[in-house]
Amino acid sequence: MILFAGFLGFVFLTGGGSRDDISSLPILRGVAALFVALSIYLIPSRCALAIRGPLALLGAIGVLALFQLVPLPPSVWMELPGREVIAKMDVMVGLEVWRPVTLSPAATINALASLVVPLAVLLLLCQLGDSERALAAFVVMGVLSTLVGVLQLFSDPRSGLYLYEITNRGSPVGLFANRNHQAVFLACCALICTHLALRSSLTGRKNWVALYASCGVLLGVGVLINGSRAGLFALLMVMIMSAAALLPRRAEGAVKTRARGQSFLAPVALSLAAAALIALFALAERLPALSRLIERSALEDLRADLLPILLEMVADFQPWGTGLGTFEHAYRMREPVELLMPSYVNEAHNDWLQFVIEAGAPGLLIMAAAITIALVRVWRMVGSPAQARSGFSESWLGLGLLAILAGASVVDYPLRVPSIMALAICALAIFVCPDLSKQAKAGKT
């Protein structure tokens, strides 16, 4: 637990941004590589089999990146879709050089190296074998990031409380560089608090129930003051999931209540309290997320203008894509004159489309396989009596966290941030590996 919590804290202090020029990234990835080596040495093979699904996903993305880095002869490379302009320039100057599929080998190497952080977290989680304590560590990070964000609201926008040079100064970004990423992460941590509070109530730990409930409220307020519409929608998803989790379970083994009507008090109270809090902030005009919800920002206009260009890029760069991490370079090749501005488009702000643009048909296959496995897993969860008896189990929590991150990826790119990568890989592990704790204990014995 010390190794897991220590490394997780290091990830959040050094990996809260998505840019590839953050000075702390080489240090973070070097430390992550050391933890990967240590974990490979310590983890029994039987325990590692429990996380074969997440390992396969990381491996597939890594193999794709390596394939895109293989140099191709000029005659083959020039026939790749989307390279016509470069091919014509080569012919004009008489240049014949072997090039890889990716438009920017450096960017794809950076994307490949970024996988070492979630791999280290996954292996440490497997070694820990206690997902409840691992989830509690994420809640601690969420509370810390919220408190830092509150301090940022009352400090100078150029103060040292902002950990990154390029950031949303003046906004409560916490341990992140982007306020959207902060808000989405805090919403995920609020959902974790619901799960941990329910687990504590089933085991009779009333003090822990109060603690997790208080943390959940604090995290919710952190989302509300953040000013992120993506975070607000994520918080609404958390409210719906939490209310559903608190509904009474009539299956065998459910916790008995004093009266049938009392079982509805918790979800109803949660919904009313959240609605009252939102209304209070809105009436006081102190809720940036709601005020921005009815405003159309320049970024919103840009997203709308980018959508047809993104769809064209999806079609034009098939089947091999532009290379993982190369969207910025591919977009510059076809950026319309009317969209030129002092700032530049570094990401598509739609990670679903961006992954298809960069990864091509192999990326589509990876996505299709992952979605199919997730649907099969949900089918088994719904039809399993054990899942019904367990109430809001860890598998359902993992699914809820992945759903929040998937929804946020429609308008943003949270999974390109190392710290949110860590959360996502843990969510995936507890979703597809319900026997993780059992396998870890069996492996240690």
PLY file of the C-alpha trace (Angstrom):
ply
format ascii 1.0
element vertex 445
property float x
property float y
property float z
element edge 444
property int vertex1
property int vertex2
end_header
0.00 0.00 0.00
2.89 2.36 0.70
4.30 1.71 -2.78
0.93 2.20 -4.46
-0.04 5.34 -2.54
3.43 6.84 -2.85
3.61 6.29 -6.60
0.03 7.53 -7.08
0.85 10.75 -5.23
3.94 11.19 -7.39
1.82 10.73 -10.54
-0.62 13.43 -9.46
2.14 15.87 -8.57
4.02 15.45 -11.85
1.49 14.15 -14.39
-1.51 16.47 -14.36
-1.12 17.76 -17.92
-1.47 16.31 -21.40
1.26 18.25 -23.21
4.38 16.39 -24.30
6.73 19.23 -23.29
6.00 19.17 -19.55
9.40 19.10 -17.86
8.33 16.60 -15.19
7.27 13.90 -17.69
10.73 12.31 -18.15
11.10 12.01 -14.39
7.62 10.54 -14.01
8.13 7.99 -16.76
11.56 7.03 -15.45
10.16 6.38 -11.98
7.21 4.50 -13.53
9.62 2.27 -15.46
11.41 1.41 -12.20
8.10 0.48 -10.58
7.20 -1.67 -13.59
10.48 -3.56 -13.24
9.97 -3.97 -9.48
6.40 -5.17 -9.93
7.33 -7.69 -12.62
9.88 -9.12 -10.21
7.44 -9.32 -7.28
4.10 -10.27 -8.87
3.34 -14.01 -9.09
2.27 -15.24 -12.53
-1.09 -16.43 -11.19
-1.86 -12.94 -9.92
-0.82 -11.35 -13.22
-3.34 -13.54 -15.07
-6.12 -11.71 -13.23
-5.29 -8.48 -15.08
-4.71 -10.03 -18.51
-7.55 -7.97 -20.01
-6.15 -4.50 -19.17
-2.65 -5.76 -19.99
-3.85 -6.90 -23.41
-5.37 -3.47 -24.09
-2.16 -1.64 -23.19
-0.18 -4.19 -25.19
-2.36 -3.74 -28.27
-1.90 0.03 -28.21
1.84 -0.42 -27.70
2.15 -2.86 -30.60
0.21 -0.45 -32.82
2.60 2.38 -31.93
5.60 0.17 -32.73
4.08 -0.80 -36.07
3.57 2.86 -36.96
7.27 3.51 -36.26
8.56 0.90 -38.75
10.25 2.67 -41.73
8.72 1.98 -45.13
10.33 2.29 -48.59
9.41 5.47 -50.51
7.32 3.60 -53.09
5.13 2.15 -50.34
5.00 5.25 -48.15
3.88 7.53 -50.99
0.82 5.32 -51.55
-0.42 5.82 -48.00
-3.61 7.94 -47.80
-3.15 11.56 -46.79
0.52 11.77 -47.83
-0.03 13.14 -51.33
1.27 16.65 -50.65
4.47 15.37 -49.02
4.93 12.83 -51.83
4.69 15.59 -54.47
7.27 17.66 -52.61
9.62 14.66 -52.49
9.27 14.18 -56.24
9.93 17.87 -56.90
13.21 17.88 -54.95
14.20 14.34 -55.92
14.16 13.07 -52.34
13.92 9.36 -51.66
13.87 8.52 -47.97
12.35 5.75 -45.89
9.63 7.02 -43.57
7.37 5.33 -40.98
3.57 5.40 -41.11
3.39 8.07 -38.43
3.65 11.69 -39.53
5.74 12.47 -36.43
7.92 9.68 -35.01
8.71 11.81 -31.95
5.02 12.24 -31.14
4.33 8.51 -31.54
7.34 7.61 -29.38
5.94 9.98 -26.75
2.54 8.24 -26.98
4.23 4.86 -26.60
6.23 6.04 -23.59
3.08 7.39 -21.95
1.80 3.82 -21.50
4.42 3.11 -18.85
2.50 5.13 -16.23
-0.82 3.20 -16.42
1.15 -0.04 -16.71
2.98 0.70 -13.45
-0.28 1.61 -11.68
-1.96 -1.57 -12.96
0.88 -3.81 -11.78
1.01 -2.09 -8.38
-2.77 -2.51 -8.03
-2.40 -6.20 -8.81
0.38 -6.51 -6.27
-1.68 -4.63 -3.67
-4.69 -6.90 -4.19
-6.99 -4.54 -2.31
-9.04 -2.35 -4.62
-10.89 -0.68 -1.74
-7.72 0.84 -0.33
-6.59 1.77 -3.84
-9.87 3.61 -4.44
-9.48 5.38 -1.11
-6.10 6.64 -2.30
-7.78 8.25 -5.31
-10.28 9.95 -2.99
-7.38 11.40 -1.01
-5.91 12.76 -4.24
-9.30 14.22 -5.17
-9.72 15.97 -1.81
-6.18 17.34 -2.01
-6.77 18.62 -5.54
-10.03 20.25 -4.42
-8.34 22.06 -1.55
-5.54 23.27 -3.82
-8.22 24.52 -6.22
-9.95 26.48 -3.47
-6.64 28.12 -2.55
-6.09 28.98 -6.22
-9.40 30.84 -6.31
-8.19 33.21 -3.58
-4.62 33.58 -4.80
-2.81 35.45 -7.54
-3.34 33.75 -10.93
0.45 33.85 -11.41
1.17 32.27 -8.04
3.14 29.10 -7.51
-0.03 27.19 -6.62
-0.43 26.50 -10.33
1.83 23.57 -11.14
2.00 24.11 -14.91
3.04 27.05 -17.05
0.28 26.56 -19.63
-2.90 26.25 -17.58
-6.29 27.85 -16.88
-5.01 30.56 -14.57
-7.66 32.06 -12.33
-9.62 28.80 -12.29
-9.47 26.10 -9.58
-7.53 23.53 -11.60
-6.02 21.89 -8.50
-3.28 19.40 -9.37
-4.14 19.57 -13.08
-3.31 21.93 -15.92
-6.84 21.93 -17.36
-9.98 22.75 -15.39
-12.06 20.25 -17.38
-9.74 17.45 -16.33
-9.90 18.57 -12.71
-13.71 18.64 -12.76
-14.11 15.24 -14.41
-11.64 13.66 -12.00
-13.41 15.13 -8.97
-16.74 13.80 -10.27
-15.21 10.34 -10.58
-13.89 10.57 -7.02
-17.38 11.57 -5.81
-18.73 8.34 -7.32
-15.97 6.40 -5.57
-17.06 8.02 -2.30
-20.60 6.70 -2.84
-19.24 3.20 -3.36
-16.94 3.31 -0.33
-19.69 4.76 1.88
-22.02 1.92 0.89
-19.31 -0.65 1.55
-18.66 0.88 4.95
-22.37 0.88 5.83
-22.64 -2.82 4.98
-19.73 -3.59 7.32
-21.05 -1.37 10.11
-18.27 1.25 9.98
-20.44 4.32 10.61
-17.53 6.69 11.10
-16.17 5.82 7.66
-19.63 6.33 6.14
-19.70 9.89 7.48
-16.13 10.50 6.31
-16.75 9.33 2.74
-20.06 11.21 2.59
-18.30 14.41 3.67
-15.58 13.87 1.08
-18.24 13.34 -1.57
-19.93 16.63 -0.72
-16.58 18.45 -0.81
-15.74 16.95 -4.19
-19.16 17.91 -5.54
-18.66 21.52 -4.45
-15.24 21.41 -6.11
-16.91 20.54 -9.40
-19.51 23.29 -9.03
-16.96 26.05 -8.45
-14.73 24.80 -11.25
-16.63 26.31 -14.18
-16.43 23.22 -16.40
-19.53 22.15 -18.28
-18.03 18.71 -18.86
-17.54 18.42 -15.10
-21.12 19.50 -14.43
-22.50 16.83 -16.75
-20.17 14.30 -15.14
-21.49 15.31 -11.72
-25.06 14.84 -12.93
-24.10 11.33 -14.08
-22.66 10.69 -10.62
-25.88 11.86 -8.97
-27.95 9.51 -11.11
-25.62 6.57 -10.50
-25.47 7.29 -6.78
-29.23 7.52 -6.51
-29.58 4.21 -8.37
-27.02 2.59 -6.08
-28.89 3.73 -2.99
-32.21 2.31 -4.14
-33.38 -0.70 -2.10
-32.22 -4.17 -3.14
-34.87 -6.82 -2.79
-32.59 -9.69 -3.69
-31.67 -12.31 -1.13
-29.02 -11.10 1.28
-29.91 -7.40 1.03
-29.52 -5.32 4.14
-32.76 -5.10 6.11
-34.28 -1.70 6.85
-36.61 -0.65 9.63
-39.38 0.25 7.24
-39.88 -0.19 3.55
-40.37 3.51 2.93
-37.15 4.44 4.72
-35.08 2.66 2.06
-35.92 5.45 -0.35
-34.85 8.24 1.99
-31.18 8.20 1.07
-31.50 8.56 -2.73
-34.34 11.06 -2.43
-32.40 13.11 0.12
-29.32 13.00 -2.08
-31.23 14.21 -5.13
-33.02 16.99 -3.22
-29.85 18.18 -1.53
-27.96 18.29 -4.82
-30.80 20.15 -6.55
-31.06 22.65 -3.68
-27.30 23.24 -3.71
-27.27 23.86 -7.46
-30.27 26.20 -7.19
-28.64 28.13 -4.35
-25.43 28.67 -6.30
-27.36 29.57 -9.46
-29.53 32.15 -7.70
-26.46 33.66 -6.09
-24.73 33.72 -9.50
-21.81 31.88 -7.94
-21.90 28.78 -10.14
-19.55 29.24 -13.12
-20.45 25.86 -14.60
-24.16 26.79 -14.86
-23.47 30.28 -16.19
-21.16 28.85 -18.84
-23.79 26.24 -19.67
-26.00 28.87 -21.28
-23.15 30.80 -22.86
-21.55 29.90 -26.17
-17.80 30.28 -25.85
-15.18 30.60 -28.57
-14.06 27.04 -27.81
-17.62 25.80 -28.31
-17.73 27.51 -31.70
-14.36 25.98 -32.55
-15.58 22.48 -31.67
-18.53 22.92 -34.02
-16.26 24.17 -36.81
-13.81 21.32 -36.26
-16.35 18.52 -36.47
-16.67 18.35 -40.29
-12.88 18.60 -40.62
-12.43 15.76 -38.14
-14.88 13.57 -40.02
-13.00 14.23 -43.25
-9.72 13.31 -41.57
-11.22 10.08 -40.26
-12.06 9.06 -43.82
-8.96 10.43 -45.56
-6.30 8.82 -43.36
-7.68 5.28 -43.39
-6.67 2.53 -43.04
-3.36 3.21 -41.25
-4.04 6.55 -39.57
-1.67 9.44 -38.99
0.22 7.90 -36.06
-0.55 7.95 -32.36
-0.07 11.41 -30.89
0.21 13.15 -34.28
-3.16 14.89 -34.55
-1.62 18.35 -34.21
0.68 17.72 -37.20
-2.04 16.11 -39.31
-4.46 18.96 -38.64
-1.92 21.57 -39.75
-1.86 19.92 -43.19
-5.50 20.85 -43.76
-6.28 23.69 -41.37
-8.69 26.11 -43.09
-7.59 29.72 -43.47
-10.73 30.96 -41.73
-9.78 29.01 -38.58
-6.28 30.45 -38.30
-5.80 32.21 -34.95
-3.01 33.26 -32.57
-3.45 29.98 -30.64
-3.33 26.55 -32.27
-5.38 23.37 -32.12
-3.31 20.83 -30.18
-6.05 18.20 -29.76
-9.32 17.37 -31.51
-11.37 17.87 -28.31
-13.10 14.63 -29.26
-10.89 11.74 -28.25
-13.10 9.13 -29.91
-12.56 10.69 -33.34
-8.96 11.62 -32.62
-8.04 8.03 -31.75
-9.55 6.80 -35.03
-7.67 9.52 -36.95
-4.36 8.60 -35.33
-4.76 4.83 -35.07
-6.70 4.12 -38.26
-8.43 0.79 -38.87
-6.29 -1.06 -36.27
-7.51 1.44 -33.70
-11.09 0.80 -34.74
-10.52 -2.92 -34.21
-9.09 -2.27 -30.74
-12.08 -0.08 -29.86
-14.57 -2.62 -31.23
-12.93 -5.44 -29.28
-12.89 -3.40 -26.06
-16.55 -2.40 -26.42
-17.57 -5.98 -27.20
-15.76 -7.30 -24.12
-17.39 -4.57 -22.01
-20.88 -5.47 -23.29
-20.30 -9.16 -22.58
-19.10 -8.28 -19.09
-22.19 -6.15 -18.44
-24.43 -8.97 -19.68
-22.82 -11.35 -17.22
-23.09 -8.82 -14.40
-26.79 -8.31 -15.03
-27.50 -12.02 -15.17
-25.36 -13.03 -12.22
-27.18 -13.60 -8.91
-23.94 -12.86 -7.08
-23.81 -9.42 -8.66
-27.41 -8.78 -7.68
-26.69 -9.68 -4.08
-23.62 -7.51 -3.88
-25.52 -4.30 -4.59
-23.29 -1.53 -5.95
-20.29 -3.79 -6.47
-16.82 -2.79 -7.57
-17.57 -4.01 -11.08
-20.47 -1.58 -11.37
-18.27 1.16 -9.96
-15.63 0.44 -12.60
-18.29 0.61 -15.30
-19.59 3.91 -13.94
-16.11 5.47 -13.88
-15.42 4.32 -17.43
-18.79 5.72 -18.56
-17.96 9.14 -17.09
-14.54 9.19 -18.76
-16.02 7.98 -22.06
-18.63 10.74 -21.97
-16.03 13.39 -21.17
-13.91 12.16 -24.08
-16.63 13.20 -26.51
-15.78 16.87 -25.90
-12.30 16.65 -24.38
-9.23 14.44 -23.94
-9.00 13.40 -20.25
-7.37 10.04 -21.00
-4.26 11.77 -22.34
-3.43 12.98 -18.80
-1.18 10.55 -16.84
-3.06 10.94 -13.55
-6.44 10.24 -15.18
-4.81 7.35 -17.08
-4.04 5.89 -13.66
-7.68 6.19 -12.60
-8.93 4.75 -15.90
-6.71 1.66 -15.78
-7.79 0.94 -12.20
-11.45 1.38 -13.19
-10.93 -1.02 -16.09
-9.23 -3.55 -13.82
-12.01 -3.65 -11.21
-14.61 -3.75 -14.01
-13.26 -6.74 -15.95
-11.36 -8.47 -13.11
-13.84 -9.01 -10.25
-11.60 -11.70 -8.73
-8.55 -9.44 -8.55
-8.33 -9.53 -4.75
-8.81 -13.30 -4.62
-6.12 -13.92 -7.21
-3.72 -11.58 -5.42
-4.19 -13.38 -2.10
-3.86 -16.77 -3.77
-0.69 -15.66 -5.52
0.89 -14.37 -2.29
0.17 -17.62 -0.48
0 1
1 2
2 3
3 4
4 5
5 6
6 7
7 8
8 9
9 10
10 11
11 12
12 13
13 14
14 15
15 16
16 17
17 18
18 19
19 20
20 21
21 22
22 23
23 24
24 25
25 26
26 27
27 28
28 29
29 30
30 31
31 32
32 33
33 34
34 35
35 36
36 37
37 38
38 39
39 40
40 41
41 42
42 43
43 44
44 45
45 46
46 47
47 48
48 49
49 50
50 51
51 52
52 53
53 54
54 55
55 56
56 57
57 58
58 59
59 60
60 61
61 62
62 63
63 64
64 65
65 66
66 67
67 68
68 69
69 70
70 71
71 72
72 73
73 74
74 75
75 76
76 77
77 78
78 79
79 80
80 81
81 82
82 83
83 84
84 85
85 86
86 87
87 88
88 89
89 90
90 91
91 92
92 93
93 94
94 95
95 96
96 97
97 98
98 99
99 100
100 101
101 102
102 103
103 104
104 105
105 106
106 107
107 108
108 109
109 110
110 111
111 112
112 113
113 114
114 115
115 116
116 117
117 118
118 119
119 120
120 121
121 122
122 123
123 124
124 125
125 126
126 127
127 128
128 129
129 130
130 131
131 132
132 133
133 134
134 135
135 136
136 137
137 138
138 139
139 140
140 141
141 142
142 143
143 144
144 145
145 146
146 147
147 148
148 149
149 150
150 151
151 152
152 153
153 154
154 155
155 156
156 157
157 158
158 159
159 160
160 161
161 162
162 163
163 164
164 165
165 166
166 167
167 168
168 169
169 170
170 171
171 172
172 173
173 174
174 175
175 176
176 177
177 178
178 179
179 180
180 181
181 182
182 183
183 184
184 185
185 186
186 187
187 188
188 189
189 190
190 191
191 192
192 193
193 194
194 195
195 196
196 197
197 198
198 199
199 200
200 201
201 202
202 203
203 204
204 205
205 206
206 207
207 208
208 209
209 210
210 211
211 212
212 213
213 214
214 215
215 216
216 217
217 218
218 219
219 220
220 221
221 222
222 223
223 224
224 225
225 226
226 227
227 228
228 229
229 230
230 231
231 232
232 233
233 234
234 235
235 236
236 237
237 238
238 239
239 240
240 241
241 242
242 243
243 244
244 245
245 246
246 247
247 248
248 249
249 250
250 251
251 252
252 253
253 254
254 255
255 256
256 257
257 258
258 259
259 260
260 261
261 262
262 263
263 264
264 265
265 266
266 267
267 268
268 269
269 270
270 271
271 272
272 273
273 274
274 275
275 276
276 277
277 278
278 279
279 280
280 281
281 282
282 283
283 284
284 285
285 286
286 287
287 288
288 289
289 290
290 291
291 292
292 293
293 294
294 295
295 296
296 297
297 298
298 299
299 300
300 301
301 302
302 303
303 304
304 305
305 306
306 307
307 308
308 309
309 310
310 311
311 312
312 313
313 314
314 315
315 316
316 317
317 318
318 319
319 320
320 321
321 322
322 323
323 324
324 325
325 326
326 327
327 328
328 329
329 330
330 331
331 332
332 333
333 334
334 335
335 336
336 337
337 338
338 339
339 340
340 341
341 342
342 343
343 344
344 345
345 346
346 347
347 348
348 349
349 350
350 351
351 352
352 353
353 354
354 355
355 356
356 357
357 358
358 359
359 360
360 361
361 362
362 363
363 364
364 365
365 366
366 367
367 368
368 369
369 370
370 371
371 372
372 373
373 374
374 375
375 376
376 377
377 378
378 379
379 380
380 381
381 382
382 383
383 384
384 385
385 386
386 387
387 388
388 389
389 390
390 391
391 392
392 393
393 394
394 395
395 396
396 397
397 398
398 399
399 400
400 401
401 402
402 403
403 404
404 405
405 406
406 407
407 408
408 409
409 410
410 411
411 412
412 413
413 414
414 415
415 416
416 417
417 418
418 419
419 420
420 421
421 422
422 423
423 424
424 425
425 426
426 427
427 428
428 429
429 430
430 431
431 432
432 433
433 434
434 435
435 436
436 437
437 438
438 439
439 440
440 441
441 442
442 443
443 444
